[in-house]
């Protein structure tokens, strides 16, 4: 079993930045693709970004491409989401996700592919 714990959420003004972290425990996720989804009340969970376990492949939703950057540190079992140029429409609960085990360049974009979820962290962007 893998536990994922997010941190770094909060309140920020439009145009600002935040960095989310997701620490995995229980067992190593070094051979798991990891990433982030977000969800607003009453809406479906939406893919944000993902990174392969090798770090060699990344993928972003069109909504965040060019503004968000995903990275990981396998030695620390941690994945990061650097969010810049934040907009009010980025306001959501952000969930860390892990999927695998998989090949070095395996990556996901669908909630149905996820093996483990974090509990979520709130990001609020004020206008």
BAFI-3210 file (N, C-alpha, C; in Angstrom, 3 decimals, decimal comma, padded with zeros to 6 digits):
// residues 127
n [1|2|3|4|5|6|7|8|9|10|11|12|13|14|15|16|17|18|19|20|21|22|23|24|25|26|27|28|29|30|31|32|33|34|35|36|37|38|39|40|41|42|43|44|45|46|47|48|49|50|51|52|53|54|55|56|57|58|59|60|61|62|63|64|65|66|67|68|69|70|71|72|73|74|75|76|77|78|79|80|81|82|83|84|85|86|87|88|89|90|91|92|93|94|95|96|97|98|99|100|101|102|103|104|105|106|107|108|109|110|111|112|113|114|115|116|117|118|119|120|121|122|123|124|125|126|127]
n.u [000,847|000,404|000,807|-000,112|000,712|-000,225|001,043|001,423|-000,611|-002,885|-003,860|-003,639|-002,875|-004,128|-001,915|000,163|002,322|002,586|003,902|003,235|003,658|004,086|004,373|005,331|004,699|005,079|005,692|008,170|007,758|009,182|009,022|006,614|004,422|003,647|001,484|-000,844|-004,240|-007,203|-010,117|-013,268|-016,087|-018,893|-018,025|-016,279|-013,248|-010,275|-007,601|-004,313|-001,373|001,346|004,077|006,547|008,046|010,747|011,176|011,554|009,442|006,821|003,560|000,978|-002,148|-004,018|-004,951|-003,102|-000,626|002,564|002,402|002,462|004,688|005,909|007,762|010,015|011,516|013,028|014,628|013,639|011,074|009,082|006,908|006,528|004,649|005,016|003,425|002,657|001,840|-000,840|-004,395|-007,764|-009,470|-007,966|-008,517|-009,185|-009,485|-006,549|-005,246|-002,889|-001,535|-000,764|000,375|000,885|002,939|005,072|006,536|009,555|008,806|006,127|002,972|000,094|-003,289|-005,880|-008,362|-009,150|-006,891|-005,408|-003,616|-003,217|-004,385|-003,925|-005,077|-005,848|-005,371|-006,208|-006,307|-006,563|-007,228|-007,275|-008,969]
n.v [-001,192|002,272|005,459|008,756|012,057|015,309|018,684|022,272|023,724|026,578|030,042|032,391|035,311|036,193|035,612|034,934|032,441|028,980|026,076|022,761|019,812|016,277|013,650|010,314|007,351|004,175|002,296|002,180|004,427|004,561|003,244|004,013|005,959|009,347|012,055|014,809|015,645|017,665|018,980|020,460|021,321|019,335|018,787|016,740|014,878|016,275|015,924|017,170|017,171|014,906|012,656|010,411|007,469|007,492|010,093|010,981|011,471|013,778|015,202|017,527|019,124|021,070|023,337|024,104|024,035|025,369|027,029|025,530|023,209|019,964|017,804|015,341|013,657|010,859|009,762|010,901|010,082|011,801|014,030|017,026|020,006|022,816|025,800|028,535|031,922|031,952|031,563|032,638|030,570|028,338|027,566|024,971|021,698|019,949|016,859|014,395|011,687|008,265|005,805|002,520|-000,494|000,561|000,879|002,705|005,051|005,191|006,778|008,568|009,729|009,449|009,218|006,624|005,104|005,243|004,104|004,815|007,440|010,749|012,742|015,253|018,790|022,139|024,713|028,091|030,790|034,166|036,926]
n.w [000,000|-000,668|000,647|-000,017|000,537|000,299|000,187|000,529|-000,615|-000,702|-000,320|-002,878|-004,808|-008,063|-010,735|-009,152|-007,563|-006,596|-004,971|-005,033|-003,121|-002,979|-000,959|-000,842|000,959|002,626|000,608|-001,970|-004,694|-006,909|-009,321|-010,326|-012,286|-011,634|-010,626|-010,982|-010,336|-010,445|-008,812|-008,698|-006,633|-007,394|-009,928|-012,396|-011,731|-012,894|-015,140|-014,611|-014,675|-015,392|-014,702|-015,796|-014,221|-014,638|-015,097|-017,601|-019,265|-019,553|-019,168|-019,846|-019,153|-021,510|-020,285|-018,387|-019,491|-020,068|-017,889|-015,554|-013,954|-013,674|-011,551|-010,142|-007,342|-006,925|-004,949|-002,696|-002,777|-003,750|-005,461|-007,339|-008,029|-009,664|-009,797|-011,725|-012,713|-011,869|-012,138|-011,385|-012,205|-011,717|-009,204|-007,049|-005,546|-005,285|-006,230|-005,537|-007,425|-008,124|-010,363|-011,408|-011,017|-013,774|-017,102|-017,926|-019,281|-018,978|-018,645|-017,431|-017,971|-017,300|-014,737|-014,141|-014,419|-012,142|-009,319|-006,647|-004,517|-003,169|-000,339|-001,000|-001,552|-000,939|-003,319|-003,759|-005,779|-005,841|-007,367]
ca.u [000,000|001,122|000,115|000,327|000,344|000,049|001,234|001,771|-001,762|-003,184|-004,505|-002,680|-003,506|-003,949|-000,581|001,152|002,846|002,576|004,496|002,657|004,511|003,386|005,317|004,809|005,239|004,524|006,652|008,722|006,992|010,165|008,637|005,254|004,166|002,948|000,956|-001,844|-005,562|-007,891|-011,567|-014,128|-017,340|-019,892|-017,415|-015,442|-011,833|-009,658|-006,166|-003,496|-000,020|001,894|005,485|006,912|008,914|012,106|011,255|011,835|008,217|005,856|002,391|000,186|-003,397|-003,907|-005,298|-001,981|000,623|003,295|002,314|002,769|005,812|005,941|009,070|010,015|012,783|012,784|015,340|012,779|009,710|008,281|006,630|006,249|003,951|005,265|002,330|002,952|000,817|-002,097|-005,637|-008,888|-010,033|-007,142|-009,017|-009,685|-008,730|-005,552|-004,999|-001,737|-001,914|000,305|-000,106|001,956|004,222|005,076|007,807|010,201|008,143|004,676|002,367|-001,352|-004,086|-007,249|-008,531|-009,290|-005,569|-004,704|-003,527|-003,307|-004,727|-003,760|-006,327|-006,171|-004,992|-006,981|-005,637|-007,520|-006,605|-008,184|-008,820]
ca.v [000,000|003,537|006,650|009,988|013,208|016,567|019,907|023,436|024,480|027,788|031,174|033,233|036,240|035,906|035,951|034,426|031,089|028,041|024,789|021,625|018,632|015,037|012,681|008,949|006,472|002,830|001,584|003,073|004,680|004,920|002,688|004,462|007,294|010,160|013,277|015,613|015,950|018,663|018,797|021,456|020,714|019,060|018,538|015,548|015,079|016,705|015,720|018,384|016,890|013,616|012,433|009,002|007,221|007,854|011,538|011,297|011,880|014,585|015,559|018,552|019,502|022,329|024,444|024,504|023,946|026,626|027,722|024,562|022,314|018,820|017,179|014,351|013,265|009,476|009,491|011,395|009,587|013,022|014,686|018,443|020,735|024,258|026,486|029,949|032,685|031,340|032,240|032,229|029,291|027,247|027,247|023,605|020,781|019,252|015,515|013,656|010,368|007,360|004,716|001,602|-000,138|000,627|001,063|003,969|006,197|005,081|007,987|008,426|010,945|009,140|008,824|005,170|004,464|005,560|003,062|005,424|008,867|011,502|013,228|016,522|020,053|023,228|025,864|029,158|031,928|035,303|037,858]
ca.w [000,000|-000,767|001,137|-000,661|001,358|-000,383|000,968|-000,275|-001,075|000,045|-000,983|-003,593|-005,741|-009,481|-011,201|-008,209|-007,711|-005,491|-005,274|-004,326|-002,940|-002,654|-000,418|-000,812|001,995|002,615|-000,230|-002,968|-005,916|-007,929|-010,614|-010,578|-012,800|-010,637|-011,213|-010,280|-010,848|-009,642|-008,827|-008,068|-006,154|-008,404|-011,234|-012,485|-011,492|-014,144|-015,238|-014,644|-015,158|-014,987|-015,002|-015,739|-013,069|-015,017|-015,261|-018,991|-019,967|-018,829|-019,967|-019,188|-019,787|-022,240|-019,395|-017,529|-020,250|-020,117|-016,593|-014,496|-014,244|-012,770|-011,396|-009,067|-006,728|-006,518|-003,701|-001,612|-002,998|-003,760|-006,734|-007,147|-009,071|-009,596|-010,481|-011,913|-013,447|-011,457|-012,507|-010,517|-012,650|-011,190|-007,875|-006,993|-004,700|-006,101|-005,737|-006,019|-007,915|-008,533|-011,213|-011,791|-011,613|-015,219|-017,782|-017,612|-019,883|-018,805|-018,127|-017,383|-018,010|-016,917|-013,330|-014,042|-014,449|-010,906|-008,299|-005,317|-004,467|-001,947|000,255|-001,628|-000,925|-001,550|-003,919|-004,024|-006,453|-005,777|-008,495]
c.u [000,885|000,245|000,748|-000,178|000,770|000,288|001,523|000,605|-001,977|-003,888|-003,430|-003,439|-003,241|-002,598|000,528|001,532|002,669|003,320|003,852|003,688|003,632|004,422|004,655|005,473|004,543|005,378|007,118|007,795|007,935|009,837|007,165|005,287|003,384|002,449|-000,108|-003,143|-006,131|-009,389|-012,242|-015,404|-018,343|-019,356|-016,592|-013,982|-011,126|-008,143|-005,442|-002,128|000,420|003,350|005,780|007,884|010,359|012,298|011,443|010,641|007,337|004,705|001,542|-001,153|-003,192|-004,137|-004,100|-000,648|001,280|003,272|002,717|003,932|005,844|007,350|008,986|011,442|012,576|013,515|014,508|011,349|008,713|008,119|006,187|005,433|004,183|004,211|002,636|001,840|-000,575|-003,290|-006,742|-009,480|-009,155|-007,580|-009,691|-009,016|-007,816|-005,196|-003,753|-002,178|-000,684|-000,290|001,068|001,839|004,179|006,465|008,329|009,504|006,621|004,129|000,858|-002,014|-005,511|-007,344|-008,616|-007,972|-004,836|-004,781|-003,748|-003,582|-004,296|-005,098|-006,746|-005,694|-005,664|-006,041|-006,718|-006,779|-007,613|-007,904|-008,497]
c.v [001,246|004,640|007,872|011,166|014,481|017,688|021,045|024,220|025,725|028,811|032,056|034,156|035,801|036,436|035,420|032,982|030,288|026,789|023,727|020,507|017,441|014,014|011,317|008,166|005,124|001,885|002,535|003,228|005,005|004,317|002,959|005,808|008,061|011,443|013,912|015,709|017,075|018,496|019,916|020,763|020,529|018,779|017,258|015,899|015,258|016,492|017,068|018,099|015,529|013,519|010,948|008,752|007,565|009,366|011,966|011,752|012,687|014,919|016,518|018,726|020,826|023,526|024,962|024,515|025,325|027,407|026,816|023,687|021,201|018,245|016,159|014,103|011,854|009,111|009,908|010,897|010,740|013,539|016,116|018,984|022,216|024,954|027,973|030,600|032,143|032,225|031,822|030,881|028,090|026,851|025,886|022,897|019,966|017,924|014,933|012,249|009,570|006,198|003,816|000,275|-000,207|000,797|002,471|005,190|006,125|006,349|007,812|009,779|010,711|008,763|007,309|004,427|004,558|004,413|003,628|006,924|009,461|012,033|014,578|017,719|021,183|024,306|026,878|030,350|033,063|036,270|039,255]
c.w [000,000|-000,204|000,482|000,156|000,639|000,617|000,003|-000,820|-000,238|-000,807|-001,610|-004,527|-007,185|-009,949|-010,320|-008,479|-006,434|-005,938|-004,396|-004,245|-002,600|-002,231|-000,319|000,305|001,909|001,795|-001,317|-004,161|-007,058|-009,285|-010,924|-011,292|-011,728|-011,276|-010,356|-011,081|-009,992|-009,819|-008,082|-007,617|-007,285|-009,782|-011,196|-012,190|-012,835|-014,088|-015,321|-015,277|-014,660|-015,417|-014,859|-014,587|-013,382|-015,060|-016,704|-019,792|-019,037|-019,764|-019,161|-019,910|-020,514|-021,331|-018,604|-018,262|-020,357|-018,816|-015,432|-014,941|-013,201|-012,735|-010,264|-008,591|-006,190|-005,227|-002,492|-001,745|-003,067|-005,184|-006,436|-008,323|-008,830|-010,447|-010,530|-012,727|-013,141|-011,789|-011,543|-010,924|-012,275|-009,783|-007,873|-005,825|-005,618|-005,432|-006,378|-006,399|-008,308|-009,315|-011,593|-011,078|-013,138|-015,780|-017,527|-018,161|-019,786|-018,162|-018,201|-017,581|-017,536|-015,441|-013,146|-014,042|-013,119|-009,897|-006,888|-005,450|-003,141|-001,469|-000,305|-000,830|-001,687|-002,088|-004,272|-004,606|-006,475|-006,920|-008,017]
res [x|x|x|x|x|x|x|x|x|x|x|x|x|x|x|x|x|x|x|x|x|x|x|x|x|x|x|x|x|x|x|x|x|x|x|x|x|x|x|x|x|x|x|x|x|x|x|x|x|x|x|x|x|x|x|x|x|x|x|x|x|x|x|x|x|x|x|x|x|x|x|x|x|x|x|x|x|x|x|x|x|x|x|x|x|x|x|x|x|x|x|x|x|x|x|x|x|x|x|x|x|x|x|x|x|x|x|x|x|x|x|x|x|x|x|x|x|x|x|x|x|x|x|x|x|x|x]
***
